[in-house]
Amino acid sequence: QVQLVESGGGLVQPGGSLRLSCAASGSIFRSHAMGWYRQAPGKEREGVSCNSTVDGGTYYADSVKGRFTISRDTAKSTVYLQMNSLKPEDTGAYYCAAAIWGMLRCPIPSDEYGYWGQGTQVTVSS
C-alpha cells in the first residue's frame, strides 16, 4: 500500500520561500515518477512539477519555472519542492502524487498518477 504525506506548507510573505516535503511509504518510490499539483479556490488543479526516475528528468509549469525546484532523496523516500520568490498567485493546496506505473517520463497526465497525498496549504500574503 502506498501512502504519501505532505508537510511544509504555511503562511509566507510575497518574495519568501517554503520547502514542501512528501514522504512516501511503499515500494514504488525508486521506480515511479513523483509530481506536485496545486489547486487554488475556484480554480482547476494545476500540475506544478514532476520528477522522473527514468532519466532524472524534470518538468515545471511555466508559472513556476526559475522559482521552484523539485528533488528527491531516495534514501528517505521523500520528494521535495523548494519554492522561492513566492507570489500571491502561488497560494493554494499543494498535493504530492506518484505515477501509477513505473518508468514514466515527465510530464505525466494527471490521470496517470495513481496515488495522492492529503495536501498541504500554502498561503502567500502580506
N, C-alpha and C positions, 0 to 999 in steps of 0.2 A: 504494500500500500504506500502510495506517495503522498507526502504532506509537505506543503510549502508554508512557511511562516515568515511574514514580513515584519520589519521593525525599522525604526529610524525616522519616521515621519514626525512632523511638528509644525510649529509656527516660526516663520523666519521673515526677516525684513527683505524687501527687494534688494538684490545685489548680494545676498547672503548665500550660504552653502548648506547642503544637507547630504548625508550619505545614507541611502537605504540599503538594507540587508535582507536577503531572502535565504533562510536556512531550509535545505531540502532533506527529507528523510526518504529512505527507499534506495533502490539500486540504479536509478536512471541518471543520476547527476553526471556521471562520467561520459555518457553517450548521447545525452539529449540536449538539444539547444534550449536555452533559457531566455525568456523575454520579460520585458516590463511594459505594462499598459497603464494608462491613466484615464480617469473619467471625471469630468467636471460636472457640476449640477446642470441639468438641462441639455447636456451635450452627449454625443456618442462617444463610446470608448475609443481611445486612440492608441495605436501601437507606438511606443516611445523608443524602444531599443531591443536588440536581440544579440545574443552571443552564441555562436555555433561551435560544436566540438569537432566538426569535420576538418575545418581548416583554420579554426580560430577566428573566423570572420565575424565582423560585427555590422550591425545596421543601426542607424539613428534616423529618427524623423527629422525632417528639415527644420522643424521648430526648435529642436534641441541640439542640433549639430554645433560642435565647438564649445558647448557648455556642459553637456552630460557625458559621462564615461561609464561604460559597463565593463565589469571584470568578474572573474570567478576564481575562487580558491577551492581547488579540488579536494585538498586535504580536509577542509572544513565543510565541504558540500554546501558552499554558500556563494551566491551571486550578489554583486553589489551594483548600485547605481549611484555614482558620485555626481551630484548636481551642483553646479556653480553658476554664479551670476543669475540667480533665480529672479523670475519676473512674476508679477501677479497672475498672469495667464498660465503659469505652471501649477496653479492651485488645482487640487483635485485629489481623488482617491487613487493611489498607486497600487497596482496589482502585479505580483510576480506570477509567471506562468512557465510551465515546462512542456515541451513538444510531446505530442502523443507517440510519435515514432522517433527512433534514434537516427542519428547520422543525417539530419536535415540541415540545409544551409539557410542562413538568414537572407532576406526577411522571410518570415513564415506567416501564412494567413492565420487569422485568429482561430478559425475552426480546426486548425491542426495543432492547437495547444490543447492538451487533454487534462492538464492539472493546473489548478489556480489556487493562489493564496487568498486570505480573507481581506487583504488590503490594508494600507496604512495611509492616513490622511496627511497631505502636505498643504499647508496654507502659507501663501506668500502675501504679506500685508504689512503696511507700516502702521 
